[in-house]
Amino acid sequence: MSVTVEKPGKPAAAPETARSARSLVDAVFRAREISIAGALLLLVLFTWIAEPRFLGGQGIKDLLLNAAILVLLAVGQSVVVITRNIDLSVGSVVGLSAFACGKFVSGTDHGVLTVLLLGLLVGAGCGVVSGVLVSFGRVPALVVTLGMLYIIQGVDYWWAQGEQINAADVPQSVLDLGNGSVLGIPYLPLIAFAVLAATAYVLRTYRAGRELYAIGSSPEAARLAGVPIRRRVLGAYLFSGAVSGFAGALWLARFGTVVADNAHGWELTVVSAVVVGGVAIVGGTGTVWGAALGALLLTTIGSALAVLKVDSFWQDAIAGALLLAAISVDRIVRVRMTRALRKRSAR
């Protein structure tokens, strides 16, 4: 009697390939973030050599304050872009939220928490509208959010009617939030860092966060895996809108004076910060840490050009060049990673 012995299969090959792919992607984007940090340090060093006051106490404080709101918007935008979508309405949401909060507290003694909560609600409402149209209405994100940009701007201009809210009408407790500090560090950068760290933790640790990456990598595969795509995309837009509204409340606290077109044109700056920071415009890869570095880099470029007395036109030109370079690098890296993963799988 003969006994047939079957050779054991290789069940570990697929998990090993997946782990290898994951480690390769992580390594690429860690390198990307390190390179952005290096470019930021070189820029700061060069500007400091040309103008030593750039790294003075007030200079560092101004740099952190200027970057805080952009970092917040980049965090919210990153969550949307990771899902292979985009939100072009963030700047207009900031303007509407800032004016709504200013109008609400003007001439009153409302506290800081009330202002922040109102900003969150205004932004969340705008985010829900965009999210429902994109996720359930299946309207392209570019069309929806571009339309929302103009609608929100129109509502803001109609409501303001040319009115300007002055810092003298805003409660001192609100202004203290935008200009106060603890241990020499302004409140706004600390708030932005807290939101950044919490978002990064959720994206990396919780299932809902990992599902956002799955949607961006392959919506069809995510659907087959049982990921609630519509609910997750709606949640991403809700988060982006809430963060933008929150940033609008902080804008009021930071500047005091508010008009209808605050943060006008910030949409492309935010997208540039996110893409330069390594979040792929086609979704599925990148981190909010990288997006925050991109925001800090663009803010530092603007501050450095001002210190060096360079025409402000070059700030937009440089941001555009960085955006094109980042998209090109993303494409090249994606093609090379695909080839490398295919070779590893063939082995």
Residue frames as qw, qx, qy, qz and C-alpha x, y, z in Angstrom:
[[0.000, 0.888, 0.460, 0.000, 0.00, 0.00, 0.00],
 [0.448, 0.243, -0.001, 0.860, 1.44, 3.31, -1.00],
 [0.185, -0.789, -0.422, 0.406, 0.91, 6.50, 0.87],
 [0.379, 0.635, 0.207, 0.641, 0.81, 9.77, -0.97],
 [0.400, -0.579, -0.283, 0.652, 2.36, 12.61, 0.93],
 [0.281, 0.865, 0.274, 0.312, 1.36, 16.06, -0.25],
 [0.488, 0.122, -0.184, 0.844, 3.94, 18.75, -0.08],
 [0.140, -0.706, -0.471, 0.510, 2.97, 21.56, 2.23],
 [0.322, 0.808, 0.299, 0.392, 1.90, 24.74, 0.56],
 [0.400, 0.068, -0.194, 0.893, 3.16, 28.24, 1.26],
 [0.161, -0.804, -0.568, -0.071, 0.39, 29.92, 3.16],
 [0.388, -0.708, -0.126, 0.577, 2.72, 32.55, 4.53],
 [0.464, 0.155, 0.383, 0.784, 3.70, 33.88, 1.10],
 [0.008, 0.741, 0.442, 0.504, 0.75, 36.24, 0.70],
 [0.439, -0.874, -0.182, 0.103, 1.01, 37.76, 4.18],
 [0.637, -0.369, 0.179, 0.652, 4.76, 38.07, 3.72],
 [0.348, 0.383, 0.421, 0.745, 4.29, 39.87, 0.41],
 [0.181, -0.858, -0.377, -0.298, 1.70, 42.18, 2.00],
 [0.568, -0.746, -0.046, 0.344, 4.04, 42.97, 4.88],
 [0.588, -0.078, 0.308, 0.744, 6.85, 43.60, 2.42],
 [0.168, 0.626, 0.434, 0.625, 4.67, 45.94, 0.38],
 [0.368, -0.885, -0.279, -0.061, 3.57, 47.77, 3.50],
 [0.630, -0.565, 0.080, 0.526, 7.14, 48.22, 4.73],
 [0.483, 0.190, 0.377, 0.767, 8.25, 49.49, 1.31],
 [0.021, -0.779, -0.394, -0.486, 5.45, 52.06, 1.17],
 [0.516, -0.830, -0.157, 0.145, 6.15, 53.19, 4.74],
 [0.653, -0.305, 0.184, 0.668, 9.85, 53.56, 3.98],
 [0.341, 0.450, 0.397, 0.724, 9.19, 55.65, 0.87],
 [0.167, -0.836, -0.303, -0.426, 6.91, 58.07, 2.67],
 [0.631, -0.691, -0.066, 0.345, 9.14, 58.30, 5.73],
 [0.576, -0.039, 0.262, 0.773, 11.93, 59.30, 3.36],
 [0.119, 0.660, 0.407, 0.620, 9.60, 61.84, 1.75],
 [0.408, -0.877, -0.234, -0.094, 8.76, 63.42, 5.11],
 [0.682, -0.479, 0.081, 0.546, 12.42, 63.46, 6.16],
 [0.466, 0.247, 0.331, 0.783, 13.34, 65.22, 2.91],
 [0.093, -0.816, -0.340, -0.457, 10.65, 67.87, 3.53],
 [0.588, -0.782, -0.098, 0.182, 11.94, 68.41, 7.06],
 [0.670, -0.187, 0.204, 0.689, 15.48, 68.73, 5.66],
 [0.268, 0.529, 0.358, 0.721, 14.37, 71.30, 3.08],
 [0.331, -0.876, -0.282, -0.209, 12.57, 73.23, 5.82],
 [0.671, -0.612, 0.018, 0.418, 15.69, 73.30, 7.99],
 [0.560, 0.086, 0.295, 0.769, 17.85, 74.46, 5.08],
 [0.053, 0.731, 0.372, 0.570, 15.39, 77.23, 4.25],
 [0.485, -0.858, -0.166, 0.007, 15.31, 78.41, 7.87],
 [0.709, -0.385, 0.132, 0.575, 19.11, 78.28, 8.09],
 [0.439, 0.339, 0.341, 0.759, 19.60, 80.23, 4.86],
 [0.123, -0.826, -0.312, -0.454, 17.09, 82.90, 5.88],
 [0.619, -0.753, -0.103, 0.198, 18.61, 83.17, 9.36],
 [0.655, -0.138, 0.187, 0.719, 22.07, 83.72, 7.85],
 [0.229, 0.498, 0.351, 0.759, 20.69, 86.44, 5.59],
 [0.299, -0.608, -0.005, -0.735, 18.59, 88.01, 8.37],
 [0.277, 0.079, -0.838, 0.463, 19.43, 86.92, 11.97],
 [0.369, -0.031, 0.377, -0.849, 16.20, 88.42, 13.32],
 [0.646, 0.001, -0.549, -0.531, 14.26, 85.72, 11.47],
 [0.684, -0.187, -0.696, 0.112, 14.90, 83.30, 14.33],
 [0.046, -0.291, 0.450, -0.843, 14.40, 85.83, 17.07],
 [0.145, 0.212, 0.838, -0.481, 11.82, 85.18, 19.76],
 [0.462, 0.491, 0.230, -0.702, 9.11, 87.16, 17.99],
 [0.387, 0.425, -0.621, -0.533, 10.08, 85.73, 14.60],
 [0.128, 0.015, -0.992, 0.007, 9.59, 82.13, 15.76],
 [0.249, 0.368, 0.677, -0.587, 6.33, 83.04, 17.48],
 [0.464, 0.509, -0.087, -0.720, 4.97, 84.69, 14.32],
 [0.311, 0.299, -0.823, -0.369, 6.03, 81.71, 12.22],
 [0.001, 0.144, 0.966, -0.217, 4.19, 79.27, 14.49],
 [0.328, 0.474, 0.461, -0.675, 1.07, 81.45, 14.63],
 [0.425, 0.484, -0.350, -0.680, 1.00, 81.88, 10.85],
 [0.284, 0.199, -0.905, -0.245, 1.36, 78.13, 10.28],
 [0.271, 0.052, 0.828, -0.488, -1.19, 76.96, 12.88],
 [0.623, 0.410, 0.271, -0.608, -4.38, 77.56, 10.87],
 [0.562, 0.511, -0.530, -0.377, -2.87, 76.21, 7.64],
 [0.063, 0.242, -0.958, 0.139, -1.74, 73.07, 9.48],
 [0.460, 0.207, 0.673, -0.541, -5.29, 72.51, 10.76],
 [0.664, 0.518, -0.033, -0.538, -6.74, 72.86, 7.27],
 [0.384, 0.487, -0.760, -0.191, -4.08, 70.53, 5.85],
 [0.204, -0.091, 0.926, -0.303, -4.99, 67.88, 8.44],
 [0.591, 0.384, 0.475, -0.527, -8.66, 68.01, 7.48],
 [0.580, 0.612, -0.318, -0.434, -7.87, 68.05, 3.75],
 [0.079, 0.426, -0.900, -0.054, -5.53, 65.06, 4.13],
 [0.443, 0.101, 0.824, -0.339, -8.29, 62.86, 5.49],
 [0.656, 0.580, 0.198, -0.440, -10.40, 63.65, 2.41],
 [0.414, 0.681, -0.537, -0.277, -7.56, 63.25, -0.10],
 [0.233, -0.304, 0.920, -0.078, -6.57, 59.89, 1.40],
 [0.583, 0.317, 0.693, -0.280, -10.02, 58.61, 0.30],
 [0.348, 0.171, 0.648, 0.655, -9.29, 59.67, -3.31],
 [0.060, 0.859, 0.489, 0.137, -11.42, 62.82, -3.05],
 [0.352, 0.152, -0.096, 0.919, -10.79, 66.53, -2.57],
 [0.142, -0.809, -0.527, 0.219, -12.38, 69.46, -0.72],
 [0.371, 0.342, 0.147, 0.851, -12.00, 72.82, -2.44],
 [0.272, -0.785, -0.336, -0.443, -14.40, 74.59, -0.07],
 [0.652, -0.386, -0.432, 0.489, -12.13, 74.76, 3.01],
 [0.272, 0.052, -0.073, 0.958, -11.13, 78.40, 2.54],
 [0.316, -0.419, -0.309, -0.793, -14.70, 79.60, 2.09],
 [0.677, -0.508, -0.531, -0.022, -15.78, 77.58, 5.16],
 [0.520, -0.205, -0.331, 0.760, -13.09, 79.34, 7.20],
 [0.013, 0.197, 0.096, 0.976, -14.39, 82.72, 6.01],
 [0.515, -0.478, -0.448, -0.553, -18.02, 81.88, 6.75],
 [0.702, -0.430, -0.515, 0.239, -17.21, 80.42, 10.17],
 [0.408, -0.069, -0.241, 0.878, -15.02, 83.38, 11.13],
 [0.174, -0.286, -0.161, -0.928, -17.72, 85.88, 10.18],
 [0.627, -0.472, -0.522, -0.335, -20.49, 83.86, 11.84],
 [0.653, -0.359, -0.475, 0.469, -18.50, 83.59, 15.07],
 [0.248, 0.035, -0.108, 0.962, -17.59, 87.28, 14.93],
 [0.341, -0.396, -0.331, -0.786, -21.20, 88.29, 14.34],
 [0.680, -0.459, -0.566, -0.082, -22.34, 86.07, 17.20],
 [0.625, -0.402, -0.373, 0.555, -19.90, 87.42, 19.80],
 [0.243, 0.408, 0.067, 0.877, -19.77, 91.04, 18.63],
 [0.265, -0.492, 0.101, -0.823, -20.61, 93.29, 21.54],
 [0.846, -0.410, -0.201, -0.276, -21.27, 90.36, 23.90],
 [0.263, -0.661, 0.668, -0.220, -19.36, 88.51, 26.60],
 [0.979, 0.081, -0.079, -0.173, -19.68, 85.00, 25.15],
 [0.592, -0.599, 0.521, 0.141, -16.88, 82.67, 26.18],
 [0.070, 0.530, -0.750, -0.388, -14.23, 80.88, 24.14],
 [0.310, 0.057, 0.949, 0.000, -15.93, 77.47, 24.23],
 [0.481, 0.635, 0.465, -0.386, -19.13, 78.92, 22.78],
 [0.312, 0.761, -0.334, -0.460, -17.21, 80.45, 19.89],
 [0.054, -0.376, 0.897, 0.228, -15.28, 77.24, 19.16],
 [0.406, 0.269, 0.856, -0.171, -18.45, 75.16, 19.30],
 [0.480, 0.727, 0.200, -0.448, -20.24, 77.51, 16.89],
 [0.198, 0.666, -0.594, -0.405, -17.30, 77.31, 14.47],
 [0.220, -0.128, 0.965, 0.066, -17.37, 73.51, 14.63],
 [0.467, 0.478, 0.681, -0.300, -21.13, 73.42, 13.94],
 [0.417, 0.766, -0.091, -0.481, -20.92, 75.81, 10.97],
 [0.122, 0.555, -0.763, -0.309, -18.06, 73.85, 9.43],
 [0.317, 0.023, 0.945, -0.078, -19.62, 70.46, 10.13],
 [0.538, 0.584, 0.433, -0.426, -22.84, 71.57, 8.43],
 [0.405, 0.731, -0.370, -0.406, -20.95, 72.56, 5.28],
 [0.047, -0.405, 0.905, 0.119, -18.97, 69.30, 5.40],
 [0.492, 0.220, 0.803, -0.255, -22.12, 67.18, 5.68],
 [0.583, 0.676, 0.113, -0.437, -23.64, 68.80, 2.58],
 [0.310, 0.661, -0.630, -0.267, -20.50, 68.11, 0.53],
 [0.206, -0.258, 0.940, -0.085, -20.16, 64.61, 1.96],
 [0.608, 0.348, 0.618, -0.358, -23.75, 63.60, 1.21],
 [0.586, 0.710, -0.099, -0.378, -23.50, 64.81, -2.39],
 [0.221, 0.612, -0.747, -0.137, -20.19, 63.03, -2.97],
 [0.176, -0.195, 0.951, -0.165, -20.84, 59.77, -1.12],
 [0.438, 0.365, 0.767, -0.293, -24.56, 59.20, -1.61],
 [0.494, 0.749, 0.100, -0.429, -25.26, 61.42, -4.62],
 [0.781, 0.029, 0.450, 0.432, -22.11, 60.13, -6.34],
 [0.342, 0.936, 0.026, 0.078, -21.38, 63.55, -7.78],
 [0.729, 0.300, -0.239, 0.567, -17.64, 64.10, -8.49],
 [0.521, -0.612, -0.300, 0.514, -15.90, 65.67, -5.51],
 [0.335, -0.040, 0.186, 0.923, -14.30, 68.37, -7.66],
 [0.134, -0.490, -0.497, -0.703, -17.70, 69.54, -8.92],
 [0.500, -0.691, -0.522, -0.007, -19.40, 69.39, -5.50],
 [0.542, -0.547, -0.205, 0.604, -16.73, 71.21, -3.52],
 [0.247, 0.087, 0.259, 0.930, -16.12, 73.82, -6.22],
 [0.251, -0.598, -0.517, -0.559, -19.84, 74.51, -6.21],
 [0.567, -0.675, -0.420, 0.213, -19.85, 74.66, -2.41],
 [0.478, -0.171, -0.040, 0.861, -16.97, 77.13, -2.54],
 [0.001, 0.278, 0.304, 0.911, -19.00, 79.60, -4.60],
 [0.454, -0.626, -0.551, -0.313, -22.23, 78.99, -2.69],
 [0.599, -0.555, -0.367, 0.446, -20.59, 79.58, 0.69],
 [0.336, -0.069, 0.059, 0.937, -18.78, 82.66, -0.58],
 [0.152, -0.453, -0.450, -0.755, -22.06, 84.01, -1.96],
 [0.547, -0.665, -0.506, -0.047, -23.85, 83.42, 1.34],
 [0.572, -0.388, -0.229, 0.686, -21.00, 85.06, 3.23],
 [0.178, 0.103, 0.192, 0.960, -21.00, 88.17, 1.02],
 [0.318, -0.560, -0.517, -0.564, -24.82, 88.41, 1.15],
 [0.601, -0.625, -0.462, 0.185, -24.78, 88.13, 4.93],
 [0.517, -0.296, -0.130, 0.793, -21.91, 90.55, 5.49],
 [0.205, 0.899, 0.352, 0.161, -23.16, 93.28, 3.11],
 [0.392, 0.685, -0.188, 0.585, -19.74, 94.89, 3.35],
 [0.568, -0.787, 0.074, -0.230, -19.76, 94.83, 7.16],
 [0.541, 0.411, -0.610, 0.408, -16.49, 94.46, 9.04],
 [0.747, -0.629, -0.212, -0.025, -16.22, 93.06, 12.56],
 [0.216, 0.758, -0.428, 0.442, -13.51, 94.81, 14.55],
 [0.556, 0.037, -0.717, 0.418, -11.34, 93.46, 17.33],
 [0.119, -0.205, 0.398, -0.886, -12.80, 96.06, 19.69],
 [0.708, -0.137, -0.078, -0.689, -16.18, 94.29, 19.44],
 [0.794, 0.042, -0.607, -0.015, -14.77, 90.80, 20.17],
 [0.725, -0.680, 0.014, -0.103, -14.61, 89.61, 23.81],
 [0.016, -0.799, 0.594, -0.089, -11.13, 89.78, 25.28],
 [0.714, -0.263, 0.642, -0.096, -11.22, 86.11, 26.28],
 [0.842, 0.473, 0.256, 0.039, -11.54, 85.15, 22.59],
 [0.388, 0.862, -0.287, 0.151, -8.67, 87.44, 21.56],
 [0.409, -0.671, 0.606, -0.122, -6.53, 86.01, 24.36],
 [0.890, 0.046, 0.454, 0.011, -6.89, 82.55, 22.83],
 [0.730, 0.649, 0.088, 0.196, -5.45, 83.78, 19.55],
 [0.310, 0.799, -0.303, 0.417, -2.60, 85.79, 21.01],
 [0.602, -0.674, 0.361, -0.230, -1.90, 84.23, 24.41],
 [0.612, 0.417, -0.664, 0.101, 0.73, 81.63, 25.23],
 [0.836, -0.530, 0.102, -0.104, 1.80, 79.10, 27.81],
 [0.749, -0.399, 0.330, 0.414, 5.49, 78.77, 28.70],
 [0.078, -0.579, 0.411, 0.699, 6.23, 81.07, 25.79],
 [0.134, 0.098, 0.866, 0.472, 4.43, 78.85, 23.24],
 [0.409, 0.024, -0.097, -0.907, 1.30, 80.39, 21.62],
 [0.621, 0.103, 0.633, -0.451, -1.98, 78.57, 22.16],
 [0.725, 0.507, -0.090, -0.458, -2.79, 78.18, 18.46],
 [0.441, 0.487, -0.749, -0.084, 0.22, 75.99, 17.54],
 [0.203, -0.167, 0.888, -0.378, -0.48, 73.84, 20.59],
 [0.678, 0.300, 0.393, -0.544, -4.10, 73.38, 19.52],
 [0.663, 0.553, -0.372, -0.340, -3.03, 72.56, 15.96],
 [0.193, 0.420, -0.882, 0.097, -0.52, 70.00, 17.25],
 [0.439, -0.004, 0.759, -0.480, -3.14, 68.37, 19.46],
 [0.752, 0.435, 0.138, -0.475, -5.55, 67.99, 16.52],
 [0.502, 0.598, -0.600, -0.173, -2.71, 66.73, 14.32],
 [0.024, -0.331, 0.915, -0.232, -1.54, 64.11, 16.82],
 [0.579, 0.142, 0.625, -0.504, -5.08, 62.89, 17.56],
 [0.737, 0.521, -0.084, -0.422, -5.89, 62.55, 13.85],
 [0.374, 0.545, -0.748, -0.055, -2.64, 60.70, 13.13],
 [0.256, -0.188, 0.879, -0.356, -3.35, 58.30, 16.00],
 [0.694, 0.301, 0.423, -0.498, -6.87, 57.54, 14.77],
 [0.658, 0.592, -0.322, -0.335, -5.77, 57.02, 11.17],
 [0.323, 0.485, -0.810, 0.062, -3.02, 54.61, 12.17],
 [0.143, -0.150, 0.876, -0.436, -4.66, 52.77, 15.08],
 [0.557, 0.259, 0.535, -0.580, -8.40, 52.55, 14.54],
 [0.493, 0.267, 0.789, 0.250, -10.15, 50.41, 11.95],
 [0.326, 0.864, 0.355, -0.147, -12.10, 53.37, 10.58],
 [0.057, -0.847, 0.345, 0.400, -8.83, 55.19, 9.89],
 [0.363, -0.259, 0.810, 0.380, -7.28, 52.23, 8.10],
 [0.480, 0.526, 0.701, 0.040, -10.44, 51.84, 6.03],
 [0.224, 0.904, 0.008, -0.365, -9.98, 55.37, 4.68],
 [0.125, -0.591, 0.684, 0.409, -6.62, 54.27, 3.24],
 [0.440, 0.133, 0.876, 0.144, -8.24, 51.14, 1.83],
 [0.426, 0.771, 0.428, -0.203, -10.85, 53.25, 0.04],
 [0.135, 0.875, -0.278, -0.372, -8.18, 55.48, -1.45],
 [0.294, -0.395, 0.812, 0.314, -6.01, 52.55, -2.54],
 [0.151, -0.076, -0.851, -0.497, -8.82, 50.66, -4.30],
 [0.510, -0.039, 0.217, -0.832, -12.48, 51.55, -3.82],
 [0.791, 0.069, -0.441, -0.419, -13.60, 48.34, -5.51],
 [0.556, 0.093, -0.770, 0.297, -11.44, 46.13, -3.29],
 [0.090, -0.095, 0.557, -0.820, -12.62, 48.05, -0.22],
 [0.665, -0.023, -0.055, -0.745, -16.24, 47.49, -1.23],
 [0.790, 0.069, -0.590, -0.150, -15.66, 43.76, -1.68],
 [0.392, 0.109, -0.733, 0.546, -13.99, 43.66, 1.75],
 [0.357, -0.657, -0.663, 0.032, -17.14, 45.09, 3.33],
 [0.272, -0.183, -0.209, 0.921, -15.87, 48.60, 4.01],
 [0.144, 0.801, 0.556, -0.167, -18.80, 51.06, 4.37],
 [0.467, 0.183, 0.235, 0.832, -17.43, 53.38, 1.70],
 [0.065, -0.720, -0.347, -0.597, -20.25, 55.93, 1.65],
 [0.570, -0.791, -0.222, 0.021, -20.26, 56.30, 5.41],
 [0.700, -0.331, 0.050, 0.631, -16.48, 56.66, 5.59],
 [0.339, 0.352, 0.280, 0.826, -16.34, 59.27, 2.82],
 [0.273, -0.808, -0.323, -0.411, -19.17, 61.20, 4.48],
 [0.683, -0.665, -0.133, 0.273, -17.23, 61.05, 7.74],
 [0.617, -0.021, 0.134, 0.775, -14.10, 62.36, 6.01],
 [0.092, 0.562, 0.286, 0.770, -15.98, 65.39, 4.65],
 [0.507, -0.794, -0.297, -0.155, -17.66, 65.95, 8.00],
 [0.717, -0.462, -0.054, 0.519, -14.25, 65.98, 9.68],
 [0.453, 0.201, 0.216, 0.841, -12.74, 68.31, 7.07],
 [0.123, -0.713, -0.330, -0.606, -15.65, 70.72, 7.39],
 [0.620, -0.745, -0.242, 0.057, -15.58, 70.66, 11.20],
 [0.677, -0.275, 0.030, 0.682, -11.83, 71.33, 11.25],
 [0.270, 0.402, 0.280, 0.829, -12.26, 74.19, 8.75],
 [0.331, -0.790, -0.319, -0.404, -15.03, 75.71, 10.87],
 [0.716, -0.595, -0.144, 0.334, -12.88, 75.32, 13.95],
 [0.566, 0.017, 0.140, 0.812, -10.04, 77.06, 12.09],
 [0.022, 0.664, 0.326, 0.672, -12.45, 79.90, 11.27],
 [0.541, -0.808, -0.224, -0.056, -13.16, 80.42, 14.97],
 [0.713, -0.391, 0.050, 0.580, -9.40, 80.49, 15.61],
 [0.390, 0.422, 0.270, 0.772, -9.01, 82.97, 12.74],
 [0.252, -0.842, -0.246, -0.409, -11.34, 85.34, 14.61],
 [0.703, -0.677, -0.052, 0.212, -9.34, 84.81, 17.80],
 [0.713, -0.059, 0.166, 0.679, -6.03, 85.38, 15.99],
 [0.289, 0.297, 0.268, 0.870, -6.86, 88.51, 13.99],
 [0.014, 0.465, 0.500, -0.731, -9.95, 90.00, 15.67],
 [0.355, 0.498, -0.117, -0.783, -10.93, 91.88, 12.53],
 [0.436, 0.176, 0.868, 0.157, -13.10, 89.81, 10.18],
 [0.416, 0.412, -0.194, -0.787, -14.56, 90.52, 6.73],
 [0.872, 0.245, 0.177, -0.385, -16.47, 88.36, 4.25],
 [0.794, 0.526, -0.303, -0.009, -13.51, 87.24, 2.17],
 [0.404, -0.668, 0.617, -0.100, -11.21, 85.95, 4.91],
 [0.581, -0.200, 0.777, 0.138, -9.08, 82.99, 3.76],
 [0.696, 0.645, 0.077, -0.308, -10.11, 83.68, 0.17],
 [0.594, 0.667, -0.448, -0.040, -7.98, 81.59, -2.19],
 [0.363, -0.562, 0.716, -0.197, -6.58, 79.35, 0.54],
 [0.939, 0.111, 0.203, -0.252, -8.03, 76.24, -1.09],
 [0.802, 0.519, -0.257, 0.148, -5.13, 75.70, -3.47],
 [0.024, 0.688, -0.604, 0.402, -2.60, 76.56, -0.78],
 [0.710, -0.302, 0.518, -0.368, -4.07, 73.84, 1.43],
 [0.952, 0.288, 0.076, -0.067, -4.06, 71.30, -1.42],
 [0.506, 0.699, -0.435, 0.258, -0.45, 72.26, -2.21],
 [0.292, -0.603, 0.625, -0.402, 0.56, 71.74, 1.42],
 [0.871, -0.089, 0.395, -0.276, -1.07, 68.30, 1.50],
 [0.893, 0.445, -0.032, 0.056, 0.44, 67.08, -1.77],
 [0.296, 0.744, -0.500, 0.330, 3.87, 68.57, -1.09],
 [0.458, -0.521, 0.595, -0.406, 3.71, 66.81, 2.28],
 [0.011, 0.257, -0.961, -0.097, 3.45, 63.42, 0.61],
 [0.545, 0.310, 0.661, -0.412, -0.29, 62.68, 0.58],
 [0.227, 0.057, 0.760, 0.607, -0.90, 61.25, -2.89],
 [0.376, 0.196, -0.038, -0.905, -3.51, 63.18, -4.85],
 [0.592, 0.015, -0.662, -0.460, -4.86, 59.83, -6.11],
 [0.746, -0.452, 0.105, -0.477, -5.46, 58.69, -2.52],
 [0.967, -0.065, -0.247, -0.002, -4.42, 55.75, -0.40],
 [0.759, -0.013, -0.259, 0.597, -1.02, 56.94, 0.85],
 [0.135, 0.575, -0.146, 0.793, 0.52, 59.68, 2.97],
 [0.444, -0.446, -0.641, 0.440, 0.22, 60.91, 6.53],
 [0.121, -0.946, -0.262, -0.146, -1.12, 63.99, 8.27],
 [0.582, -0.624, 0.135, 0.504, 2.38, 64.51, 9.71],
 [0.498, 0.090, 0.458, 0.731, 3.70, 64.99, 6.19],
 [0.080, 0.770, 0.473, 0.421, 0.82, 67.33, 5.33],
 [0.393, -0.892, -0.132, 0.181, 1.63, 69.41, 8.42],
 [0.577, -0.366, 0.307, 0.663, 5.28, 69.60, 7.33],
 [0.352, 0.432, 0.526, 0.643, 4.11, 70.73, 3.89],
 [0.136, -0.907, -0.355, -0.180, 2.00, 73.47, 5.48],
 [0.520, -0.755, 0.061, 0.395, 4.90, 74.57, 7.66],
 [0.570, -0.040, 0.421, 0.705, 7.21, 74.61, 4.63],
 [0.205, 0.652, 0.473, 0.556, 4.87, 76.82, 2.57],
 [0.310, -0.926, -0.214, 0.007, 4.33, 79.17, 5.51],
 [0.607, -0.551, 0.195, 0.538, 8.08, 79.42, 6.08],
 [0.488, 0.273, 0.451, 0.695, 8.65, 80.17, 2.41],
 [0.000, 0.849, 0.376, 0.371, 6.18, 83.05, 2.62],
 [0.478, -0.859, -0.031, 0.180, 7.79, 84.41, 5.78],
 [0.667, -0.270, 0.309, 0.622, 11.30, 84.01, 4.37],
 [0.384, 0.502, 0.429, 0.645, 10.43, 85.85, 1.16],
 [0.178, -0.932, -0.247, -0.198, 8.91, 88.69, 3.21],
 [0.605, -0.701, 0.114, 0.361, 12.03, 88.92, 5.38],
 [0.588, -0.105, 0.438, 0.672, 14.29, 88.87, 2.31],
 [0.219, 0.637, 0.029, -0.738, 12.10, 91.55, 0.68],
 [0.125, 0.005, 0.835, 0.536, 11.21, 89.37, -2.31],
 [0.456, -0.021, -0.241, -0.856, 8.04, 90.14, -4.28],
 [0.579, -0.014, 0.659, -0.480, 5.06, 88.22, -2.86],
 [0.757, 0.411, -0.242, -0.447, 4.27, 87.01, -6.39],
 [0.386, 0.439, -0.811, 0.023, 7.08, 84.50, -6.03],
 [0.395, -0.153, 0.770, -0.477, 5.37, 82.85, -3.08],
 [0.794, 0.319, 0.266, -0.445, 2.51, 81.65, -5.30],
 [0.625, 0.598, -0.470, -0.176, 4.93, 80.74, -8.07],
 [0.066, 0.430, -0.870, 0.231, 7.07, 78.66, -5.71],
 [0.582, 0.021, 0.648, -0.491, 3.99, 76.96, -4.22],
 [0.801, 0.459, -0.011, -0.385, 2.82, 76.06, -7.73],
 [0.461, 0.581, -0.670, -0.014, 6.25, 74.72, -8.67],
 [0.202, -0.294, 0.860, -0.365, 6.37, 72.61, -5.51],
 [0.737, 0.192, 0.410, -0.501, 2.90, 71.25, -6.24],
 [0.761, 0.533, -0.279, -0.244, 3.89, 70.18, -9.77],
 [0.245, 0.532, -0.793, 0.166, 7.14, 68.68, -8.48],
 [0.436, -0.175, 0.751, -0.464, 5.31, 66.76, -5.74],
 [0.827, 0.312, 0.208, -0.420, 2.75, 65.32, -8.16],
 [0.630, 0.592, -0.494, -0.095, 5.54, 64.31, -10.57],
 [0.007, 0.445, -0.843, 0.302, 7.50, 62.65, -7.77],
 [0.660, 0.001, 0.562, -0.499, 4.36, 60.82, -6.61],
 [0.837, 0.440, -0.080, -0.315, 3.85, 59.44, -10.10],
 [0.461, 0.579, -0.668, 0.084, 7.46, 58.32, -10.46],
 [0.224, -0.334, 0.808, -0.431, 7.51, 56.73, -7.01],
 [0.775, 0.120, 0.374, -0.495, 4.20, 54.95, -7.62],
 [0.795, 0.488, -0.305, -0.190, 5.44, 53.45, -10.91],
 [0.315, 0.522, -0.756, 0.238, 8.71, 52.30, -9.35],
 [0.440, -0.225, 0.701, -0.514, 6.98, 50.84, -6.31],
 [0.865, 0.240, 0.119, -0.424, 4.61, 48.90, -8.54],
 [0.687, 0.516, -0.512, -0.007, 7.54, 47.43, -10.44],
 [0.036, 0.461, -0.788, 0.406, 9.40, 46.58, -7.24],
 [0.632, -0.085, 0.549, -0.540, 6.35, 44.88, -5.72],
 [0.876, 0.353, -0.122, -0.305, 5.78, 42.86, -8.88],
 [0.487, 0.524, -0.680, 0.162, 9.37, 41.65, -8.78],
 [0.223, -0.327, 0.763, -0.511, 9.05, 40.67, -5.12],
 [0.793, 0.091, 0.310, -0.517, 5.78, 38.85, -5.80],
 [0.785, 0.454, -0.382, -0.180, 7.38, 36.95, -8.70],
 [0.206, 0.478, -0.803, 0.289, 10.07, 35.65, -6.36]]
